Amino acid sequence: MLPDDALGVLRTVVALLVHGEYAEIEALTEGRRLFAEEIEAAVGGRELTEPPESAFEGAEGTELETGGEYERGLHVAFPLWTAAGRSDLVAEFTLLEVMERVWTVELVSLREAPAAP
């Protein structure tokens, strides 16, 4: 499970994605990795909705080596949702704890999830 502060940052960016606020995501992430136009193209017209609470409760991160520059780093792959249920789109984030309980975020990619076997 993600630390509460990191989870709050994740919730914020997912809400911005759901509401199509791509320029705000670009500003929040300082244009690292993806620009607003790239985010919009990756969403590809999908009508995203707020994920259920269980999706956030189950969110997990993989620890990243930060080289001592940050308190902590996490990679999070988070599935997005539409009205029909879980979308085929996954948002990948890097969350960095820049000081105790203060996190920054990068939206690393938006990709289609592999089809289930």
Backbone atoms as SQL, in Angstrom:
CREATE TABLE atoms (id INTEGER PRIMARY KEY, chain TEXT, resi INTEGER, resn TEXT, atom TEXT, x REAL, y REAL, z REAL);
INSERT INTO atoms VALUES
  (1, 'A', 1, 'MET', 'N', 0.844, -1.185, 0.000),
  (2, 'A', 1, 'MET', 'CA', 0.000, 0.000, 0.000),
  (3, 'A', 1, 'MET', 'C', 0.886, 1.244, 0.000),
  (4, 'A', 2, 'LEU', 'N', 0.407, 2.280, -0.658),
  (5, 'A', 2, 'LEU', 'CA', 1.162, 3.527, -0.736),
  (6, 'A', 2, 'LEU', 'C', 1.011, 4.324, 0.558),
  (7, 'A', 3, 'PRO', 'N', 2.055, 5.104, 0.904),
  (8, 'A', 3, 'PRO', 'CA', 1.900, 6.028, 2.033),
  (9, 'A', 3, 'PRO', 'C', 0.764, 7.013, 1.731),
  (10, 'A', 4, 'ASP', 'N', 0.062, 7.457, 2.766),
  (11, 'A', 4, 'ASP', 'CA', -1.094, 8.342, 2.587),
  (12, 'A', 4, 'ASP', 'C', -0.771, 9.589, 1.768),
  (13, 'A', 5, 'ASP', 'N', 0.378, 10.182, 2.009),
  (14, 'A', 5, 'ASP', 'CA', 0.737, 11.406, 1.292),
  (15, 'A', 5, 'ASP', 'C', 0.947, 11.134, -0.193),
  (16, 'A', 6, 'ALA', 'N', 1.590, 10.016, -0.513),
  (17, 'A', 6, 'ALA', 'CA', 1.804, 9.631, -1.913),
  (18, 'A', 6, 'ALA', 'C', 0.471, 9.296, -2.573),
  (19, 'A', 7, 'LEU', 'N', -0.403, 8.637, -1.832),
  (20, 'A', 7, 'LEU', 'CA', -1.722, 8.289, -2.349),
  (21, 'A', 7, 'LEU', 'C', -2.522, 9.550, -2.671),
  (22, 'A', 8, 'GLY', 'N', -2.385, 10.575, -1.857),
  (23, 'A', 8, 'GLY', 'CA', -3.061, 11.841, -2.128),
  (24, 'A', 8, 'GLY', 'C', -2.622, 12.459, -3.441),
  (25, 'A', 9, 'VAL', 'N', -1.328, 12.398, -3.726),
  (26, 'A', 9, 'VAL', 'CA', -0.802, 12.927, -4.989),
  (27, 'A', 9, 'VAL', 'C', -1.344, 12.102, -6.159),
  (28, 'A', 10, 'LEU', 'N', -1.355, 10.779, -5.996),
  (29, 'A', 10, 'LEU', 'CA', -1.892, 9.903, -7.035),
  (30, 'A', 10, 'LEU', 'C', -3.355, 10.232, -7.312),
  (31, 'A', 11, 'ARG', 'N', -4.152, 10.386, -6.270),
  (32, 'A', 11, 'ARG', 'CA', -5.572, 10.730, -6.422),
  (33, 'A', 11, 'ARG', 'C', -5.738, 12.039, -7.200),
  (34, 'A', 12, 'THR', 'N', -4.909, 13.008, -6.893),
  (35, 'A', 12, 'THR', 'CA', -5.004, 14.311, -7.557),
  (36, 'A', 12, 'THR', 'C', -4.770, 14.185, -9.054),
  (37, 'A', 13, 'VAL', 'N', -3.722, 13.474, -9.443),
  (38, 'A', 13, 'VAL', 'CA', -3.410, 13.359, -10.872),
  (39, 'A', 13, 'VAL', 'C', -4.455, 12.512, -11.587),
  (40, 'A', 14, 'VAL', 'N', -4.927, 11.459, -10.958),
  (41, 'A', 14, 'VAL', 'CA', -5.983, 10.646, -11.580),
  (42, 'A', 14, 'VAL', 'C', -7.242, 11.491, -11.777),
  (43, 'A', 15, 'ALA', 'N', -7.605, 12.309, -10.808),
  (44, 'A', 15, 'ALA', 'CA', -8.775, 13.185, -10.946),
  (45, 'A', 15, 'ALA', 'C', -8.585, 14.163, -12.107),
  (46, 'A', 16, 'LEU', 'N', -7.389, 14.691, -12.261),
  (47, 'A', 16, 'LEU', 'CA', -7.114, 15.594, -13.384),
  (48, 'A', 16, 'LEU', 'C', -7.254, 14.859, -14.715),
  (49, 'A', 17, 'LEU', 'N', -6.792, 13.621, -14.777),
  (50, 'A', 17, 'LEU', 'CA', -6.956, 12.812, -15.991),
  (51, 'A', 17, 'LEU', 'C', -8.437, 12.606, -16.302),
  (52, 'A', 18, 'VAL', 'N', -9.197, 12.234, -15.285),
  (53, 'A', 18, 'VAL', 'CA', -10.630, 11.968, -15.454),
  (54, 'A', 18, 'VAL', 'C', -11.352, 13.194, -15.986),
  (55, 'A', 19, 'HIS', 'N', -10.961, 14.364, -15.529),
  (56, 'A', 19, 'HIS', 'CA', -11.634, 15.604, -15.923),
  (57, 'A', 19, 'HIS', 'C', -11.011, 16.264, -17.152),
  (58, 'A', 20, 'GLY', 'N', -10.045, 15.579, -17.776),
  (59, 'A', 20, 'GLY', 'CA', -9.445, 16.107, -19.001),
  (60, 'A', 20, 'GLY', 'C', -8.600, 17.342, -18.794),
  (61, 'A', 21, 'GLU', 'N', -8.071, 17.507, -17.605),
  (62, 'A', 21, 'GLU', 'CA', -7.269, 18.691, -17.261),
  (63, 'A', 21, 'GLU', 'C', -5.786, 18.427, -17.584),
  (64, 'A', 22, 'TYR', 'N', -5.519, 18.192, -18.860),
  (65, 'A', 22, 'TYR', 'CA', -4.180, 17.783, -19.278),
  (66, 'A', 22, 'TYR', 'C', -3.142, 18.888, -19.105),
  (67, 'A', 23, 'ALA', 'N', -3.515, 20.135, -19.347),
  (68, 'A', 23, 'ALA', 'CA', -2.579, 21.249, -19.157),
  (69, 'A', 23, 'ALA', 'C', -2.191, 21.376, -17.686),
  (70, 'A', 24, 'GLU', 'N', -3.134, 21.094, -16.792),
  (71, 'A', 24, 'GLU', 'CA', -2.831, 21.155, -15.362),
  (72, 'A', 24, 'GLU', 'C', -1.859, 20.040, -14.965),
  (73, 'A', 25, 'ILE', 'N', -2.012, 18.875, -15.580),
  (74, 'A', 25, 'ILE', 'CA', -1.070, 17.780, -15.304),
  (75, 'A', 25, 'ILE', 'C', 0.324, 18.180, -15.782),
  (76, 'A', 26, 'GLU', 'N', 0.389, 18.755, -16.972),
  (77, 'A', 26, 'GLU', 'CA', 1.681, 19.203, -17.494),
  (78, 'A', 26, 'GLU', 'C', 2.319, 20.222, -16.545),
  (79, 'A', 27, 'ALA', 'N', 1.521, 21.158, -16.025),
  (80, 'A', 27, 'ALA', 'CA', 2.038, 22.164, -15.097),
  (81, 'A', 27, 'ALA', 'C', 2.485, 21.517, -13.781),
  (82, 'A', 28, 'LEU', 'N', 1.666, 20.601, -13.258),
  (83, 'A', 28, 'LEU', 'CA', 1.981, 19.940, -11.995),
  (84, 'A', 28, 'LEU', 'C', 3.278, 19.137, -12.084),
  (85, 'A', 29, 'THR', 'N', 3.497, 18.510, -13.232),
  (86, 'A', 29, 'THR', 'CA', 4.693, 17.675, -13.411),
  (87, 'A', 29, 'THR', 'C', 5.851, 18.458, -14.046),
  (88, 'A', 30, 'GLU', 'N', 5.644, 19.751, -14.205),
  (89, 'A', 30, 'GLU', 'CA', 6.643, 20.647, -14.792),
  (90, 'A', 30, 'GLU', 'C', 7.079, 20.187, -16.180),
  (91, 'A', 31, 'GLY', 'N', 6.141, 19.567, -16.901),
  (92, 'A', 31, 'GLY', 'CA', 6.399, 19.151, -18.270),
  (93, 'A', 31, 'GLY', 'C', 7.388, 18.009, -18.413),
  (94, 'A', 32, 'ARG', 'N', 7.689, 17.342, -17.311),
  (95, 'A', 32, 'ARG', 'CA', 8.592, 16.192, -17.403),
  (96, 'A', 32, 'ARG', 'C', 7.827, 15.039, -18.043),
  (97, 'A', 33, 'ARG', 'N', 8.461, 14.370, -18.926),
  (98, 'A', 33, 'ARG', 'CA', 7.958, 13.152, -19.586),
  (99, 'A', 33, 'ARG', 'C', 6.888, 13.417, -20.632),
  (100, 'A', 34, 'LEU', 'N', 5.707, 13.916, -20.227),
  (101, 'A', 34, 'LEU', 'CA', 4.597, 14.069, -21.167),
  (102, 'A', 34, 'LEU', 'C', 4.037, 15.486, -21.149),
  (103, 'A', 35, 'PHE', 'N', 3.739, 15.984, -22.352),
  (104, 'A', 35, 'PHE', 'CA', 3.078, 17.270, -22.494),
  (105, 'A', 35, 'PHE', 'C', 1.571, 17.046, -22.620),
  (106, 'A', 36, 'ALA', 'N', 0.797, 18.096, -22.431),
  (107, 'A', 36, 'ALA', 'CA', -0.662, 18.007, -22.449),
  (108, 'A', 36, 'ALA', 'C', -1.177, 17.336, -23.727),
  (109, 'A', 37, 'GLU', 'N', -0.615, 17.693, -24.876),
  (110, 'A', 37, 'GLU', 'CA', -1.069, 17.130, -26.143),
  (111, 'A', 37, 'GLU', 'C', -0.811, 15.621, -26.198),
  (112, 'A', 38, 'GLU', 'N', 0.310, 15.186, -25.646),
  (113, 'A', 38, 'GLU', 'CA', 0.634, 13.758, -25.635),
  (114, 'A', 38, 'GLU', 'C', -0.306, 12.986, -24.708),
  (115, 'A', 39, 'ILE', 'N', -0.646, 13.596, -23.586),
  (116, 'A', 39, 'ILE', 'CA', -1.576, 12.959, -22.645),
  (117, 'A', 39, 'ILE', 'C', -2.938, 12.811, -23.305),
  (118, 'A', 40, 'GLU', 'N', -3.412, 13.875, -23.940),
  (119, 'A', 40, 'GLU', 'CA', -4.710, 13.833, -24.612),
  (120, 'A', 40, 'GLU', 'C', -4.728, 12.769, -25.704),
  (121, 'A', 41, 'ALA', 'N', -3.663, 12.690, -26.485),
  (122, 'A', 41, 'ALA', 'CA', -3.594, 11.682, -27.551),
  (123, 'A', 41, 'ALA', 'C', -3.601, 10.269, -26.976),
  (124, 'A', 42, 'ALA', 'N', -2.909, 10.060, -25.862),
  (125, 'A', 42, 'ALA', 'CA', -2.853, 8.731, -25.245),
  (126, 'A', 42, 'ALA', 'C', -4.208, 8.323, -24.676),
  (127, 'A', 43, 'VAL', 'N', -4.944, 9.283, -24.112),
  (128, 'A', 43, 'VAL', 'CA', -6.280, 8.984, -23.604),
  (129, 'A', 43, 'VAL', 'C', -7.185, 8.581, -24.764),
  (130, 'A', 44, 'GLY', 'N', -6.946, 9.171, -25.921),
  (131, 'A', 44, 'GLY', 'CA', -7.597, 8.729, -27.148),
  (132, 'A', 44, 'GLY', 'C', -9.109, 8.778, -27.146),
  (133, 'A', 45, 'GLY', 'N', -9.684, 9.774, -26.523),
  (134, 'A', 45, 'GLY', 'CA', -11.132, 9.929, -26.537),
  (135, 'A', 45, 'GLY', 'C', -11.888, 9.052, -25.555),
  (136, 'A', 46, 'ARG', 'N', -11.181, 8.245, -24.771),
  (137, 'A', 46, 'ARG', 'CA', -11.862, 7.439, -23.759),
  (138, 'A', 46, 'ARG', 'C', -12.529, 8.378, -22.754),
  (139, 'A', 47, 'GLU', 'N', -13.710, 8.032, -22.309),
  (140, 'A', 47, 'GLU', 'CA', -14.403, 8.823, -21.297),
  (141, 'A', 47, 'GLU', 'C', -14.079, 8.215, -19.941),
  (142, 'A', 48, 'LEU', 'N', -13.056, 8.742, -19.323),
  (143, 'A', 48, 'LEU', 'CA', -12.597, 8.214, -18.043),
  (144, 'A', 48, 'LEU', 'C', -13.529, 8.642, -16.917),
  (145, 'A', 49, 'THR', 'N', -13.632, 7.794, -15.894),
  (146, 'A', 49, 'THR', 'CA', -14.413, 8.109, -14.702),
  (147, 'A', 49, 'THR', 'C', -13.542, 7.875, -13.471),
  (148, 'A', 50, 'GLU', 'N', -14.017, 8.383, -12.356),
  (149, 'A', 50, 'GLU', 'CA', -13.295, 8.170, -11.095),
  (150, 'A', 50, 'GLU', 'C', -13.224, 6.668, -10.799),
  (151, 'A', 51, 'PRO', 'N', -12.058, 6.164, -10.462),
  (152, 'A', 51, 'PRO', 'CA', -11.947, 4.748, -10.095),
  (153, 'A', 51, 'PRO', 'C', -12.669, 4.495, -8.774),
  (154, 'A', 52, 'PRO', 'N', -13.060, 3.250, -8.544),
  (155, 'A', 52, 'PRO', 'CA', -13.655, 2.940, -7.236),
  (156, 'A', 52, 'PRO', 'C', -12.602, 3.067, -6.143),
  (157, 'A', 53, 'GLU', 'N', -13.065, 3.273, -4.935),
  (158, 'A', 53, 'GLU', 'CA', -12.149, 3.426, -3.799),
  (159, 'A', 53, 'GLU', 'C', -11.223, 2.221, -3.660),
  (160, 'A', 54, 'SER', 'N', -11.717, 1.046, -3.995),
  (161, 'A', 54, 'SER', 'CA', -10.906, -0.169, -3.872),
  (162, 'A', 54, 'SER', 'C', -9.670, -0.115, -4.767),
  (163, 'A', 55, 'ALA', 'N', -9.752, 0.594, -5.898),
  (164, 'A', 55, 'ALA', 'CA', -8.584, 0.716, -6.778),
  (165, 'A', 55, 'ALA', 'C', -7.474, 1.497, -6.081),
  (166, 'A', 56, 'PHE', 'N', -7.849, 2.552, -5.367),
  (167, 'A', 56, 'PHE', 'CA', -6.847, 3.328, -4.633),
  (168, 'A', 56, 'PHE', 'C', -6.330, 2.558, -3.429),
  (169, 'A', 57, 'GLU', 'N', -7.232, 1.871, -2.741),
  (170, 'A', 57, 'GLU', 'CA', -6.815, 1.095, -1.569),
  (171, 'A', 57, 'GLU', 'C', -5.827, -0.001, -1.935),
  (172, 'A', 58, 'GLY', 'N', -5.947, -0.532, -3.156),
  (173, 'A', 58, 'GLY', 'CA', -5.051, -1.598, -3.599),
  (174, 'A', 58, 'GLY', 'C', -3.815, -1.114, -4.326),
  (175, 'A', 59, 'ALA', 'N', -3.668, 0.206, -4.476),
  (176, 'A', 59, 'ALA', 'CA', -2.523, 0.744, -5.217),
  (177, 'A', 59, 'ALA', 'C', -1.219, 0.428, -4.490),
  (178, 'A', 60, 'GLU', 'N', -0.269, -0.056, -5.254),
  (179, 'A', 60, 'GLU', 'CA', 1.042, -0.384, -4.697),
  (180, 'A', 60, 'GLU', 'C', 2.124, 0.237, -5.548),
  (181, 'A', 61, 'GLY', 'N', 3.253, 0.470, -4.926),
  (182, 'A', 61, 'GLY', 'CA', 4.388, 1.026, -5.638),
  (183, 'A', 61, 'GLY', 'C', 5.597, 0.126, -5.515),
  (184, 'A', 62, 'THR', 'N', 6.441, 0.190, -6.520),
  (185, 'A', 62, 'THR', 'CA', 7.713, -0.514, -6.516),
  (186, 'A', 62, 'THR', 'C', 8.790, 0.496, -6.131),
  (187, 'A', 63, 'GLU', 'N', 9.569, 0.168, -5.118),
  (188, 'A', 63, 'GLU', 'CA', 10.622, 1.077, -4.654),
  (189, 'A', 63, 'GLU', 'C', 11.628, 1.346, -5.774),
  (190, 'A', 64, 'LEU', 'N', 12.042, 2.582, -5.898),
  (191, 'A', 64, 'LEU', 'CA', 13.049, 2.995, -6.875),
  (192, 'A', 64, 'LEU', 'C', 14.318, 3.414, -6.156),
  (193, 'A', 65, 'GLU', 'N', 15.440, 3.182, -6.775),
  (194, 'A', 65, 'GLU', 'CA', 16.718, 3.667, -6.268),
  (195, 'A', 65, 'GLU', 'C', 16.807, 5.147, -6.617),
  (196, 'A', 66, 'THR', 'N', 16.953, 6.000, -5.630),
  (197, 'A', 66, 'THR', 'CA', 16.976, 7.443, -5.879),
  (198, 'A', 66, 'THR', 'C', 18.376, 8.035, -5.767),
  (199, 'A', 67, 'GLY', 'N', 19.357, 7.222, -5.461),
  (200, 'A', 67, 'GLY', 'CA', 20.722, 7.719, -5.358),
  (201, 'A', 67, 'GLY', 'C', 20.921, 8.684, -4.210),
  (202, 'A', 68, 'GLY', 'N', 20.029, 8.628, -3.229),
  (203, 'A', 68, 'GLY', 'CA', 20.155, 9.503, -2.076),
  (204, 'A', 68, 'GLY', 'C', 19.664, 10.914, -2.315),
  (205, 'A', 69, 'GLU', 'N', 19.231, 11.215, -3.546),
  (206, 'A', 69, 'GLU', 'CA', 18.761, 12.559, -3.858),
  (207, 'A', 69, 'GLU', 'C', 17.398, 12.841, -3.230),
  (208, 'A', 70, 'TYR', 'N', 16.588, 11.787, -3.067),
  (209, 'A', 70, 'TYR', 'CA', 15.254, 11.920, -2.499),
  (210, 'A', 70, 'TYR', 'C', 15.120, 10.988, -1.307),
  (211, 'A', 71, 'GLU', 'N', 14.139, 11.285, -0.460),
  (212, 'A', 71, 'GLU', 'CA', 13.866, 10.420, 0.687),
  (213, 'A', 71, 'GLU', 'C', 13.474, 9.024, 0.209),
  (214, 'A', 72, 'ARG', 'N', 12.634, 9.000, -0.850),
  (215, 'A', 72, 'ARG', 'CA', 12.083, 7.739, -1.317),
  (216, 'A', 72, 'ARG', 'C', 11.534, 7.931, -2.724),
  (217, 'A', 73, 'GLY', 'N', 11.513, 6.871, -3.509),
  (218, 'A', 73, 'GLY', 'CA', 10.927, 6.913, -4.844),
  (219, 'A', 73, 'GLY', 'C', 10.092, 5.672, -5.082),
  (220, 'A', 74, 'LEU', 'N', 8.962, 5.845, -5.766),
  (221, 'A', 74, 'LEU', 'CA', 8.066, 4.729, -6.060),
  (222, 'A', 74, 'LEU', 'C', 7.619, 4.785, -7.516),
  (223, 'A', 75, 'HIS', 'N', 7.539, 3.633, -8.135),
  (224, 'A', 75, 'HIS', 'CA', 6.917, 3.518, -9.452),
  (225, 'A', 75, 'HIS', 'C', 5.544, 2.905, -9.219),
  (226, 'A', 76, 'VAL', 'N', 4.510, 3.528, -9.788),
  (227, 'A', 76, 'VAL', 'CA', 3.133, 3.052, -9.617),
  (228, 'A', 76, 'VAL', 'C', 2.496, 2.904, -10.991),
  (229, 'A', 77, 'ALA', 'N', 1.970, 1.717, -11.276),
  (230, 'A', 77, 'ALA', 'CA', 1.160, 1.479, -12.472),
  (231, 'A', 77, 'ALA', 'C', -0.286, 1.405, -12.000),
  (232, 'A', 78, 'PHE', 'N', -1.103, 2.361, -12.439),
  (233, 'A', 78, 'PHE', 'CA', -2.465, 2.482, -11.936),
  (234, 'A', 78, 'PHE', 'C', -3.461, 2.369, -13.083),
  (235, 'A', 79, 'PRO', 'N', -4.366, 1.379, -13.021),
  (236, 'A', 79, 'PRO', 'CA', -5.369, 1.233, -14.080),
  (237, 'A', 79, 'PRO', 'C', -6.409, 2.349, -14.005),
  (238, 'A', 80, 'LEU', 'N', -6.794, 2.841, -15.171),
  (239, 'A', 80, 'LEU', 'CA', -7.825, 3.870, -15.237),
  (240, 'A', 80, 'LEU', 'C', -9.175, 3.215, -15.513),
  (241, 'A', 81, 'TRP', 'N', -10.255, 3.981, -15.324),
  (242, 'A', 81, 'TRP', 'CA', -11.597, 3.428, -15.395),
  (243, 'A', 81, 'TRP', 'C', -12.484, 4.252, -16.320),
  (244, 'A', 82, 'THR', 'N', -13.468, 3.583, -16.905),
  (245, 'A', 82, 'THR', 'CA', -14.539, 4.233, -17.662),
  (246, 'A', 82, 'THR', 'C', -15.860, 3.811, -17.013),
  (247, 'A', 83, 'ALA', 'N', -16.968, 4.330, -17.525),
  (248, 'A', 83, 'ALA', 'CA', -18.280, 3.960, -16.973),
  (249, 'A', 83, 'ALA', 'C', -18.537, 2.462, -17.100),
  (250, 'A', 84, 'ALA', 'N', -17.919, 1.826, -18.094),
  (251, 'A', 84, 'ALA', 'CA', -18.111, 0.386, -18.310),
  (252, 'A', 84, 'ALA', 'C', -17.271, -0.464, -17.363),
  (253, 'A', 85, 'GLY', 'N', -16.362, 0.167, -16.613),
  (254, 'A', 85, 'GLY', 'CA', -15.487, -0.569, -15.692),
  (255, 'A', 85, 'GLY', 'C', -14.028, -0.248, -15.956),
  (256, 'A', 86, 'ARG', 'N', -13.180, -1.155, -15.556),
  (257, 'A', 86, 'ARG', 'CA', -11.738, -0.945, -15.705),
  (258, 'A', 86, 'ARG', 'C', -11.389, -0.772, -17.182),
  (259, 'A', 87, 'SER', 'N', -10.668, 0.298, -17.468),
  (260, 'A', 87, 'SER', 'CA', -10.271, 0.621, -18.832),
  (261, 'A', 87, 'SER', 'C', -9.086, -0.244, -19.250),
  (262, 'A', 88, 'ASP', 'N', -8.780, -0.195, -20.536),
  (263, 'A', 88, 'ASP', 'CA', -7.580, -0.861, -21.033),
  (264, 'A', 88, 'ASP', 'C', -6.348, 0.028, -20.868),
  (265, 'A', 89, 'LEU', 'N', -6.527, 1.205, -20.290),
  (266, 'A', 89, 'LEU', 'CA', -5.450, 2.180, -20.157),
  (267, 'A', 89, 'LEU', 'C', -4.866, 2.167, -18.749),
  (268, 'A', 90, 'VAL', 'N', -3.542, 2.144, -18.687),
  (269, 'A', 90, 'VAL', 'CA', -2.816, 2.168, -17.413),
  (270, 'A', 90, 'VAL', 'C', -1.935, 3.417, -17.391),
  (271, 'A', 91, 'ALA', 'N', -2.014, 4.158, -16.306),
  (272, 'A', 91, 'ALA', 'CA', -1.148, 5.327, -16.106),
  (273, 'A', 91, 'ALA', 'C', 0.028, 4.889, -15.239),
  (274, 'A', 92, 'GLU', 'N', 1.230, 5.218, -15.691),
  (275, 'A', 92, 'GLU', 'CA', 2.424, 4.896, -14.911),
  (276, 'A', 92, 'GLU', 'C', 3.005, 6.188, -14.351),
  (277, 'A', 93, 'PHE', 'N', 3.287, 6.154, -13.060),
  (278, 'A', 93, 'PHE', 'CA', 3.765, 7.323, -12.342),
  (279, 'A', 93, 'PHE', 'C', 5.088, 7.034, -11.648),
  (280, 'A', 94, 'THR', 'N', 5.897, 8.069, -11.495),
  (281, 'A', 94, 'THR', 'CA', 7.015, 8.056, -10.568),
  (282, 'A', 94, 'THR', 'C', 6.669, 9.065, -9.485),
  (283, 'A', 95, 'LEU', 'N', 6.626, 8.587, -8.248),
  (284, 'A', 95, 'LEU', 'CA', 6.367, 9.444, -7.096),
  (285, 'A', 95, 'LEU', 'C', 7.669, 9.572, -6.317),
  (286, 'A', 96, 'LEU', 'N', 8.091, 10.797, -6.055),
  (287, 'A', 96, 'LEU', 'CA', 9.341, 11.049, -5.338),
  (288, 'A', 96, 'LEU', 'C', 9.065, 11.840, -4.075),
  (289, 'A', 97, 'GLU', 'N', 9.528, 11.310, -2.956),
  (290, 'A', 97, 'GLU', 'CA', 9.399, 12.010, -1.678),
  (291, 'A', 97, 'GLU', 'C', 10.601, 12.943, -1.548),
  (292, 'A', 98, 'VAL', 'N', 10.371, 14.227, -1.799),
  (293, 'A', 98, 'VAL', 'CA', 11.459, 15.200, -1.830),
  (294, 'A', 98, 'VAL', 'C', 11.913, 15.605, -0.434),
  (295, 'A', 99, 'MET', 'N', 11.000, 15.524, 0.518),
  (296, 'A', 99, 'MET', 'CA', 11.308, 15.673, 1.935),
  (297, 'A', 99, 'MET', 'C', 10.210, 14.921, 2.674),
  (298, 'A', 100, 'GLU', 'N', 10.377, 14.707, 3.928),
  (299, 'A', 100, 'GLU', 'CA', 9.417, 13.885, 4.655),
  (300, 'A', 100, 'GLU', 'C', 7.979, 14.331, 4.397),
  (301, 'A', 101, 'ARG', 'N', 7.178, 13.411, 3.851),
  (302, 'A', 101, 'ARG', 'CA', 5.753, 13.579, 3.593),
  (303, 'A', 101, 'ARG', 'C', 5.412, 14.589, 2.504),
  (304, 'A', 102, 'VAL', 'N', 6.396, 14.967, 1.687),
  (305, 'A', 102, 'VAL', 'CA', 6.156, 15.868, 0.563),
  (306, 'A', 102, 'VAL', 'C', 6.583, 15.142, -0.705),
  (307, 'A', 103, 'TRP', 'N', 5.619, 14.911, -1.601),
  (308, 'A', 103, 'TRP', 'CA', 5.845, 14.106, -2.801),
  (309, 'A', 103, 'TRP', 'C', 5.661, 14.934, -4.060),
  (310, 'A', 104, 'THR', 'N', 6.485, 14.629, -5.066),
  (311, 'A', 104, 'THR', 'CA', 6.272, 15.154, -6.409),
  (312, 'A', 104, 'THR', 'C', 5.852, 13.979, -7.285),
  (313, 'A', 105, 'VAL', 'N', 5.348, 14.291, -8.454),
  (314, 'A', 105, 'VAL', 'CA', 4.855, 13.236, -9.334),
  (315, 'A', 105, 'VAL', 'C', 5.294, 13.492, -10.768),
  (316, 'A', 106, 'GLU', 'N', 5.582, 12.416, -11.473),
  (317, 'A', 106, 'GLU', 'CA', 5.792, 12.441, -12.911),
  (318, 'A', 106, 'GLU', 'C', 4.829, 11.438, -13.520),
  (319, 'A', 107, 'LEU', 'N', 4.115, 11.830, -14.546),
  (320, 'A', 107, 'LEU', 'CA', 3.313, 10.901, -15.325),
  (321, 'A', 107, 'LEU', 'C', 4.256, 10.348, -16.381),
  (322, 'A', 108, 'VAL', 'N', 4.698, 9.120, -16.189),
  (323, 'A', 108, 'VAL', 'CA', 5.725, 8.526, -17.044),
  (324, 'A', 108, 'VAL', 'C', 5.131, 8.079, -18.373),
  (325, 'A', 109, 'SER', 'N', 3.970, 7.429, -18.325),
  (326, 'A', 109, 'SER', 'CA', 3.345, 6.972, -19.572),
  (327, 'A', 109, 'SER', 'C', 1.880, 6.662, -19.343),
  (328, 'A', 110, 'LEU', 'N', 1.172, 6.628, -20.441),
  (329, 'A', 110, 'LEU', 'CA', -0.188, 6.109, -20.501),
  (330, 'A', 110, 'LEU', 'C', -0.129, 5.026, -21.573),
  (331, 'A', 111, 'ARG', 'N', -0.403, 3.804, -21.179),
  (332, 'A', 111, 'ARG', 'CA', -0.269, 2.696, -22.130),
  (333, 'A', 111, 'ARG', 'C', -1.450, 1.753, -22.004),
  (334, 'A', 112, 'GLU', 'N', -1.678, 1.005, -23.059),
  (335, 'A', 112, 'GLU', 'CA', -2.734, 0.008, -23.013),
  (336, 'A', 112, 'GLU', 'C', -2.217, -1.193, -22.234),
  (337, 'A', 113, 'ALA', 'N', -3.067, -1.712, -21.354),
  (338, 'A', 113, 'ALA', 'CA', -2.708, -2.886, -20.573),
  (339, 'A', 113, 'ALA', 'C', -2.721, -4.104, -21.486),
  (340, 'A', 114, 'PRO', 'N', -1.825, -5.043, -21.235),
  (341, 'A', 114, 'PRO', 'CA', -1.862, -6.272, -22.030),
  (342, 'A', 114, 'PRO', 'C', -3.192, -6.996, -21.810),
  (343, 'A', 115, 'ALA', 'N', -3.661, -7.643, -22.848),
  (344, 'A', 115, 'ALA', 'CA', -4.923, -8.389, -22.749),
  (345, 'A', 115, 'ALA', 'C', -4.748, -9.549, -21.779),
  (346, 'A', 116, 'ALA', 'N', -5.793, -9.806, -20.993),
  (347, 'A', 116, 'ALA', 'CA', -5.758, -10.922, -20.050),
  (348, 'A', 116, 'ALA', 'C', -5.785, -12.236, -20.820),
  (349, 'A', 117, 'PRO', 'N', -5.049, -13.237, -20.347),
  (350, 'A', 117, 'PRO', 'CA', -5.020, -14.530, -21.064),
  (351, 'A', 117, 'PRO', 'C', -6.348, -15.259, -20.992);
